[in-house]
Amino acid sequence: MAFGRNLSKDEERTTTSSTQAAAIRDQVLLRIDPMVAVRMSKPELMLFVNSLVGEIANERRLLLNKAEQDAIARNIVDEMVGLGPIEPLLHDATVSDILVNGPDMIYVERRGKLEQTALKFRHNDHVMHVAQRIASSVGRSIDESNPMLDARLPDGSRVNVVIPPLALKGPCLSIRKFSRTVLDFNAFVNAGSLSPELAAALEIAARCRLNIIVAGGTGSGKTTLLNALSRMIDHTERIVTIEDAAELKLQQDHVISLETRPPNIEGRGQVDQRALVKNALRMRPDRIILGEVRGAETFDMLQAMNTGHDGSMSTVHANSARDALARIENMVLMGTGNMPAKSIRNQIASAVDLIVHTERMRDGVRRVTEVVEVVGFFEETFTLNTLFKFEFAGENVDGSLRGQFKATPIRPNFLPRLEYFGLGSAFLRALGIPVEERGEKL
């Protein structure tokens, strides 16, 4: 895979003479009182550092134009209060992931594809310094005795850090950026992630309080789709969201957002998702939205779905809709230990109405590849109805994939629920089933 590309404006600043920049940086840091710097806002610090850079350049008779002077000042400020050379990437709206594999190997994901940047740290210690700054900002530490860290940046972005001795070639940082844009189903249709009919079907499913699981691999767009589904929830409902790292951006007013807490340096004070799900049941929620099920809390989530909290939603890592059910079953076993497999499957079959599977395909586009109804459980096997499936048809000259979202003209078992909300005929039309017009509206 080729990673070459033109430098962005933020990356062009690295072309300034590294020797000159390093000499000026060292002098600036010597002349700044840290106690004064920490009391300044970032714009104030930027003005102060910029004036120092100009002063030092004049003293040393270095010829710097305004762009070069500004670039060196930004580098120094990012070093002091930001994340060093990767700070500009946090403000680049086209970047969704930042991956630091070493001081001179910084990759980003843009439009679903990885590419290497020209940005560099000075050395491994520089990367380690940034990692320790992230850790200290959340009251944690990272060292040889604690060589892994999960944290959240002030803007909501998720960070994972692994350092030696676990990371053999030096500290590694993986940052999943926090999206500030909430996409609706029209945006998904325009991007080719959904067909208009599939978008209409998912809107109806969310409005009619079906219990929905969004499944898919890492970076397949599960949380983004969950955000879009949540837009369909009525503003009169009380919603409780539970996440490891807050990413959901619900548009309703009556939303209670809960977030897990990791253990402190002494290993105490942890609050996991299971504890939050149990507490959420005491908060009189109309719906519970769990950012991702990954352990024992799955059992409590199913209990909630089965005890009047219809319309609950969550995501799970899985390779297909059927695989999602197997993963949920295994996670319930983690939480119950000795519960019979048949009882677990009955719980799942009665709780989950719909599984939506997403995939990041090789052209970088994230698509909904399968929408499956969980009908029931018979002879140790889940009975499923595939309502929509993406059928691959070929590749265009520009590398994008062709295909169609094919609907199965079958009446789902949850149709009475849709009719109760007055949207049964609209859902059947989305599936391509002819029905009489009854004046229903989305």
C-alpha positions as CSV (number, residue, x, y, z in Angstrom):
1,M,0.0,0.0,0.0
2,A,1.3,3.4,-0.9
3,F,1.2,6.2,1.7
4,G,2.8,9.1,-0.2
5,R,0.8,12.3,-0.5
6,N,1.3,16.1,-0.6
7,L,2.0,17.8,2.8
8,S,-0.9,19.6,4.5
9,K,-0.4,23.2,5.7
10,D,0.2,21.9,9.2
11,E,2.8,19.5,8.0
12,E,4.7,22.1,5.9
13,R,6.0,23.7,9.0
14,T,8.3,20.7,9.6
15,T,10.3,21.8,6.5
16,T,11.8,24.7,8.4
17,S,15.5,24.0,9.2
18,S,15.4,21.5,12.1
19,T,18.8,22.8,13.4
20,Q,17.6,26.4,13.5
21,A,14.3,25.4,15.1
22,A,15.9,23.2,17.7
23,A,18.4,26.0,18.7
24,I,15.6,28.6,19.0
25,R,13.4,26.2,20.9
26,D,16.1,25.5,23.5
27,Q,16.6,29.2,24.0
28,V,12.9,30.0,24.3
29,L,12.5,27.3,26.9
30,L,15.4,28.7,28.9
31,R,13.8,32.2,29.0
32,I,10.3,31.1,30.0
33,D,9.4,30.9,33.6
34,P,7.1,27.8,33.8
35,M,5.1,29.3,36.7
36,V,4.3,32.3,34.5
37,A,3.5,30.2,31.4
38,V,1.0,27.9,33.1
39,R,-1.1,31.0,34.1
40,M,-1.4,32.1,30.5
41,S,-4.1,31.1,28.1
42,K,-3.0,29.4,25.0
43,P,-3.4,32.5,22.7
44,E,-1.5,34.6,25.3
45,L,1.3,32.0,25.4
46,M,1.4,31.9,21.6
47,L,1.9,35.7,21.4
48,F,4.6,35.6,24.1
49,V,6.5,32.7,22.5
50,N,6.2,34.3,19.1
51,S,7.8,37.5,20.3
52,L,10.6,35.4,22.0
53,V,11.3,33.5,18.7
54,G,11.6,36.8,16.8
55,E,13.9,38.2,19.5
56,I,16.2,35.2,19.5
57,A,16.3,35.0,15.7
58,N,17.4,38.7,15.6
59,E,20.0,38.1,18.2
60,R,21.4,35.2,16.2
61,R,20.9,36.9,12.9
62,L,18.8,34.1,11.6
63,L,16.6,35.0,8.6
64,L,13.1,33.8,9.3
65,N,10.0,34.9,7.4
66,K,6.7,35.4,9.3
67,A,5.4,31.9,8.3
68,E,8.6,30.2,9.6
69,Q,8.6,32.3,12.8
70,D,4.9,31.3,13.4
71,A,5.6,27.7,12.7
72,I,8.5,27.5,15.3
73,A,6.3,29.3,17.9
74,R,3.4,26.9,17.3
75,N,5.8,23.9,17.6
76,I,7.1,25.2,21.0
77,V,3.6,26.0,22.3
78,D,2.4,22.5,21.2
79,E,5.4,21.1,23.0
80,M,4.6,23.0,26.2
81,V,0.8,22.6,26.5
82,G,-0.3,20.3,23.7
83,L,0.7,16.9,22.2
84,G,3.7,18.1,20.3
85,P,3.9,17.5,16.6
86,I,0.5,15.6,16.5
87,E,-1.4,18.6,18.0
88,P,-2.4,20.0,14.6
89,L,-3.9,16.6,13.6
90,L,-6.3,16.9,16.6
91,H,-7.8,20.0,14.9
92,D,-7.8,18.5,11.3
93,A,-11.5,17.6,10.6
94,T,-10.5,15.1,7.9
95,V,-8.5,12.9,10.4
96,S,-10.5,10.3,12.3
97,D,-7.5,8.3,13.8
98,I,-4.0,9.2,14.8
99,L,-1.5,6.3,15.1
100,V,2.0,6.9,16.5
101,N,4.1,3.8,15.9
102,G,7.4,5.5,16.8
103,P,9.0,9.0,16.7
104,D,9.2,9.0,12.9
105,M,6.2,6.9,12.0
106,I,3.0,8.8,12.4
107,Y,-0.1,7.6,10.5
108,V,-3.6,9.0,10.2
109,E,-6.9,7.7,8.9
110,R,-8.6,9.9,6.4
111,R,-11.8,8.8,4.6
112,G,-11.4,5.3,5.8
113,K,-7.8,4.8,4.6
114,L,-4.5,5.0,6.4
115,E,-1.7,7.3,5.2
116,Q,1.7,8.2,6.6
117,T,2.4,11.8,7.5
118,A,5.6,13.8,7.4
119,L,5.3,14.8,11.1
120,K,7.9,13.4,13.5
121,F,8.8,13.4,17.2
122,R,12.4,14.1,18.0
123,H,13.0,10.7,19.7
124,N,11.4,8.0,21.8
125,D,11.7,10.1,24.9
126,H,9.7,12.9,23.2
127,V,6.9,10.4,22.6
128,M,7.1,9.2,26.2
129,H,6.9,12.8,27.5
130,V,3.6,13.3,25.6
131,A,2.3,10.0,26.9
132,Q,3.1,10.9,30.5
133,R,1.4,14.3,30.0
134,I,-1.7,12.6,28.8
135,A,-1.6,10.2,31.8
136,S,-1.1,13.0,34.4
137,S,-4.0,15.0,32.9
138,V,-6.4,12.2,33.9
139,G,-4.7,11.5,37.3
140,R,-3.0,8.3,36.1
141,S,0.6,7.2,35.6
142,I,2.4,5.3,32.9
143,D,5.7,3.6,33.5
144,E,7.3,0.2,33.4
145,S,5.0,-1.1,36.2
146,N,1.9,0.4,34.4
147,P,2.9,0.1,30.7
148,M,-0.7,0.5,29.3
149,L,-3.1,3.4,29.5
150,D,-6.6,4.2,28.3
151,A,-7.6,7.8,28.7
152,R,-9.7,10.6,27.2
153,L,-8.5,14.0,26.0
154,P,-10.3,17.2,27.0
155,D,-12.1,17.2,23.6
156,G,-13.4,13.7,24.2
157,S,-11.0,11.8,21.9
158,R,-10.0,8.3,23.2
159,V,-6.3,7.5,23.7
160,N,-4.5,4.2,24.1
161,V,-0.8,4.1,25.1
162,V,1.5,1.2,25.2
163,I,5.1,1.6,26.2
164,P,8.2,-0.6,26.7
165,P,8.7,-3.3,27.8
166,L,5.4,-4.3,26.1
167,A,6.0,-2.1,23.0
168,L,9.3,-3.4,21.7
169,K,10.2,-0.5,19.4
170,G,9.2,2.4,21.7
171,P,6.0,4.1,23.0
172,C,2.9,3.7,20.8
173,L,-0.1,6.1,20.8
174,S,-3.5,5.4,19.2
175,I,-6.0,8.2,19.2
176,R,-9.6,7.8,18.1
177,K,-10.8,11.4,17.6
178,F,-14.0,12.7,19.0
179,S,-16.3,13.6,16.1
180,R,-18.0,17.0,16.6
181,T,-20.5,16.3,13.8
182,V,-23.6,14.2,14.4
183,L,-24.6,12.6,11.1
184,D,-28.2,12.0,10.2
185,F,-29.6,9.3,7.8
186,N,-29.5,11.7,4.9
187,A,-25.7,12.0,5.3
188,F,-25.4,8.2,5.4
189,V,-27.4,7.9,2.2
190,N,-25.3,10.6,0.4
191,A,-22.1,8.8,1.5
192,G,-23.3,5.5,0.1
193,S,-23.5,3.8,3.5
194,L,-27.3,3.2,3.2
195,S,-30.0,3.1,0.6
196,P,-33.0,5.5,1.1
197,E,-35.2,2.5,1.8
198,L,-32.8,1.0,4.4
199,A,-32.5,4.5,6.1
200,A,-36.3,4.7,6.3
201,A,-36.5,1.2,7.8
202,L,-33.9,2.1,10.5
203,E,-35.6,5.3,11.3
204,I,-38.9,3.5,11.9
205,A,-37.2,0.8,14.0
206,A,-35.7,3.4,16.3
207,R,-38.9,5.4,16.6
208,C,-41.0,2.3,17.3
209,R,-38.8,1.4,20.3
210,L,-37.3,-1.8,18.9
211,N,-34.3,-3.1,20.9
212,I,-31.3,-2.7,18.5
213,I,-27.8,-4.0,18.5
214,V,-25.3,-2.4,16.1
215,A,-22.5,-4.9,15.3
216,G,-19.2,-4.5,13.4
217,G,-15.5,-4.4,13.6
218,T,-13.2,-1.7,15.0
219,G,-13.7,1.6,13.1
220,S,-16.7,0.3,11.1
221,G,-18.9,3.2,12.2
222,K,-20.9,1.5,14.9
223,T,-21.0,4.5,17.3
224,T,-21.7,6.9,14.4
225,L,-24.7,4.9,13.4
226,L,-25.9,4.6,17.0
227,N,-25.8,8.4,17.2
228,A,-28.0,8.6,14.0
229,L,-30.4,6.0,15.4
230,S,-30.7,8.0,18.7
231,R,-31.9,11.1,16.8
232,M,-35.2,9.3,16.2
233,I,-36.0,9.0,19.9
234,D,-38.9,11.1,21.1
235,H,-37.8,14.2,23.0
236,T,-40.3,13.4,25.8
237,E,-38.4,10.2,26.7
238,R,-35.9,9.9,29.6
239,I,-32.7,8.4,28.2
240,V,-29.7,7.1,30.2
241,T,-26.4,6.5,28.3
242,I,-23.6,4.4,29.6
243,E,-20.1,4.5,28.1
244,D,-16.5,3.7,28.8
245,A,-15.5,6.9,27.0
246,A,-18.3,9.4,26.2
247,E,-18.8,9.5,22.5
248,L,-22.6,9.6,22.1
249,K,-24.0,13.0,21.3
250,L,-27.8,12.8,21.8
251,Q,-29.9,15.7,20.6
252,Q,-32.7,15.3,23.2
253,D,-32.9,17.4,26.4
254,H,-33.7,14.7,28.9
255,V,-30.5,12.7,28.7
256,I,-28.4,11.4,31.7
257,S,-24.9,10.5,30.6
258,L,-22.9,8.1,32.7
259,E,-19.2,7.2,32.2
260,T,-17.1,4.4,33.8
261,R,-14.2,5.3,36.1
262,P,-10.9,3.4,36.0
263,P,-9.1,2.5,39.2
264,N,-6.8,5.2,40.7
265,I,-3.0,4.8,41.2
266,E,-3.7,2.6,44.3
267,G,-6.0,0.4,42.2
268,R,-9.2,1.5,44.0
269,G,-12.3,3.4,43.0
270,Q,-13.1,1.6,39.8
271,V,-16.7,1.8,38.5
272,D,-17.4,-0.5,35.6
273,Q,-20.3,-0.6,33.1
274,R,-22.1,-3.4,35.0
275,A,-22.4,-1.2,38.1
276,L,-23.7,1.7,36.0
277,V,-26.3,-0.4,34.2
278,K,-27.6,-1.7,37.5
279,N,-27.7,1.9,38.8
280,A,-29.4,3.1,35.6
281,L,-32.4,0.8,36.3
282,R,-33.1,2.8,39.4
283,M,-33.2,6.1,37.5
284,R,-36.5,5.5,35.9
285,P,-35.2,5.4,32.3
286,D,-37.4,5.1,29.2
287,R,-34.4,3.9,27.2
288,I,-30.9,2.7,28.1
289,I,-28.2,3.2,25.5
290,L,-25.0,1.3,26.2
291,G,-22.1,2.5,24.1
292,E,-20.7,-1.0,23.8
293,V,-21.3,-4.3,25.5
294,R,-18.0,-6.1,26.2
295,G,-18.4,-8.1,29.4
296,A,-20.6,-9.0,32.4
297,E,-22.9,-5.9,31.9
298,T,-24.4,-7.7,28.9
299,F,-26.6,-9.8,31.2
300,D,-28.0,-6.7,32.9
301,M,-28.6,-5.0,29.6
302,L,-30.7,-8.0,28.4
303,Q,-32.6,-7.9,31.7
304,A,-33.4,-4.2,31.1
305,M,-34.6,-5.0,27.5
306,N,-36.8,-7.7,28.9
307,T,-38.3,-5.7,31.7
308,G,-40.0,-2.7,30.0
309,H,-37.1,-0.7,28.7
310,D,-38.0,-1.1,25.1
311,G,-36.0,0.9,22.5
312,S,-32.7,0.3,24.2
313,M,-29.6,0.2,22.0
314,S,-26.0,-0.9,22.2
315,T,-23.0,-1.9,20.0
316,V,-20.9,-5.0,20.0
317,H,-17.7,-6.1,18.1
318,A,-18.6,-8.9,15.8
319,N,-18.0,-10.1,12.2
320,S,-21.6,-10.7,11.3
321,A,-25.1,-10.5,12.8
322,R,-25.1,-14.2,13.8
323,D,-21.6,-13.8,15.3
324,A,-22.9,-10.9,17.3
325,L,-25.4,-13.2,19.0
326,A,-22.7,-15.7,19.8
327,R,-20.6,-13.0,21.4
328,I,-23.5,-11.7,23.4
329,E,-24.1,-15.3,24.7
330,N,-20.4,-15.6,25.7
331,M,-20.5,-12.3,27.5
332,V,-23.6,-13.2,29.4
333,L,-21.8,-16.4,30.6
334,M,-19.1,-14.1,31.9
335,G,-21.6,-12.4,34.0
336,T,-23.6,-15.3,35.3
337,G,-21.2,-18.2,35.3
338,N,-23.5,-21.2,35.7
339,M,-26.6,-20.1,33.8
340,P,-27.8,-22.8,31.3
341,A,-27.1,-22.0,27.7
342,K,-30.7,-22.5,26.7
343,S,-31.9,-19.9,29.2
344,I,-29.3,-17.4,28.0
345,R,-30.4,-17.9,24.3
346,N,-34.0,-17.5,25.3
347,Q,-33.1,-14.2,27.1
348,I,-31.3,-13.0,24.0
349,A,-34.0,-14.0,21.6
350,S,-36.8,-12.3,23.6
351,A,-34.7,-9.1,24.3
352,V,-33.1,-8.3,20.9
353,D,-35.3,-7.3,18.0
354,L,-32.9,-6.2,15.4
355,I,-29.1,-6.5,14.6
356,V,-27.6,-4.0,12.3
357,H,-24.1,-5.0,11.0
358,T,-21.7,-2.4,9.7
359,E,-18.4,-2.8,7.9
360,R,-15.6,-0.6,6.7
361,M,-15.1,-1.9,3.2
362,R,-11.8,-1.8,1.2
363,D,-12.7,1.4,-0.6
364,G,-12.8,3.1,2.8
365,V,-16.6,3.5,2.9
366,R,-18.4,2.3,6.0
367,R,-21.6,0.5,4.9
368,V,-24.5,-1.3,6.6
369,T,-24.0,-4.7,5.2
370,E,-26.8,-6.6,6.9
371,V,-30.0,-5.9,8.9
372,V,-31.3,-9.0,10.6
373,E,-34.5,-9.6,12.7
374,V,-34.0,-12.0,15.7
375,V,-37.2,-14.1,15.4
376,G,-36.6,-16.6,18.2
377,F,-34.7,-19.6,19.3
378,F,-35.3,-23.2,18.2
379,E,-33.2,-26.4,18.8
380,E,-30.1,-24.5,20.1
381,T,-30.1,-22.2,17.1
382,F,-31.3,-18.6,16.7
383,T,-33.9,-18.1,14.0
384,L,-33.1,-15.0,12.0
385,N,-34.8,-13.1,9.2
386,T,-32.5,-11.1,6.9
387,L,-34.4,-7.9,6.1
388,F,-31.6,-6.1,4.2
389,K,-28.3,-7.2,2.8
390,F,-25.6,-5.3,0.8
391,E,-24.8,-7.3,-2.4
392,F,-21.4,-6.4,-3.9
393,A,-21.5,-5.9,-7.7
394,G,-18.0,-4.7,-8.7
395,E,-15.5,-1.9,-8.6
396,N,-15.6,1.5,-10.3
397,V,-12.6,3.0,-12.1
398,D,-11.9,5.3,-9.1
399,G,-11.6,2.3,-6.8
400,S,-15.0,2.8,-5.1
401,L,-17.2,-0.3,-4.8
402,R,-20.6,-0.9,-6.5
403,G,-23.4,-2.8,-5.0
404,Q,-27.0,-2.6,-3.9
405,F,-28.8,-2.8,-0.6
406,K,-31.3,-5.6,-1.3
407,A,-34.4,-5.9,0.8
408,T,-36.1,-9.2,1.5
409,P,-39.9,-8.8,1.1
410,I,-40.9,-10.6,4.3
411,R,-43.2,-9.4,7.0
412,P,-41.2,-9.1,10.2
413,N,-42.5,-10.7,13.5
414,F,-42.3,-7.3,15.2
415,L,-44.8,-5.8,12.6
416,P,-47.5,-5.5,15.3
417,R,-45.2,-3.2,17.3
418,L,-44.7,-1.0,14.2
419,E,-48.5,-0.9,13.6
420,Y,-49.1,0.1,17.2
421,F,-47.0,3.2,16.4
422,G,-48.7,3.7,13.1
423,L,-45.7,2.9,11.0
424,G,-46.2,-0.7,9.9
425,S,-47.2,0.1,6.3
426,A,-44.2,2.5,5.9
427,F,-41.8,-0.2,7.1
428,L,-43.4,-2.7,4.6
429,R,-43.0,-0.2,1.8
430,A,-39.3,0.1,2.7
431,L,-39.0,-3.7,2.3
432,G,-40.7,-3.4,-1.1
433,I,-44.0,-5.0,0.0
434,P,-47.0,-3.4,-1.6
435,V,-49.5,-2.1,0.9
436,E,-52.5,0.1,0.9
437,E,-51.9,3.8,1.7
438,R,-53.1,4.6,5.2
439,G,-51.8,8.1,5.5
440,E,-48.8,7.1,7.7
441,K,-45.9,9.5,7.9
442,L,-42.3,9.2,8.9
